[in-house]
Amino acid sequence: MTVQVRVAQAGDVAELAQVAATTFPLACPPSSTPDDIAAFIAGNLSADRFGEYLRDPERAVFIVHDEARILGYTMLIRGVADDADVQRAVPERPAVELSKCYVLPDVHGGEAAATLMNASVGFARDLGARCVWLGVNQENQRAQRFYRKHGFEISGTKTFQLGTRTESDYVLVRPL
């Protein structure tokens, strides 16, 4: 299987939303309720929301695909969140947030995720960023291993609201 990365386009939003609905629950801690996960997906990962993201000049959405389907996606956002914990954890400026990084479970461990990550980091570098940062749930060991493999290191913590629960995330940073 040959995979390629490209910028997402308006015609991709329905399939992107399906990929997001499949992959987001995989990153959630076991204590997350189905209702909280569904509400997050409906509010943040719908086709309409992806359409908004694609029109936002501060964001870039990339997809990794093969000949038949979208296998995963990333979303990059210029800057650092206003959250005080994130501000402390990400001292390098300019910075780009890797807000989303997901691939379908049937391609975990293959070339799709690494190809997508390399393209996303390259894009941030081309923007002139000095680092890329992200938040990852402290219980998501699989994702943490993947990010460490790609040069990210823990630099702090932050919280993430998932419905009624406040989750604990690590802030990871990769210098460029």
SULCORVEN-V851538 format. One line per field, one symbol per residue. ss: DSSP state (@ for helix, = for strand, . for the rest). Layout:
ss = ???
This chain:
ss = ...====..@@@@@@@@@@@@@@@@@@......@@@@@@@@@@@..@@@@@@@@@...=======....=========.....@@@@@@.....=========.@@@...@@@@@@@@@@@@@@@@....=======...@@@@@@@@@...==========..===========.
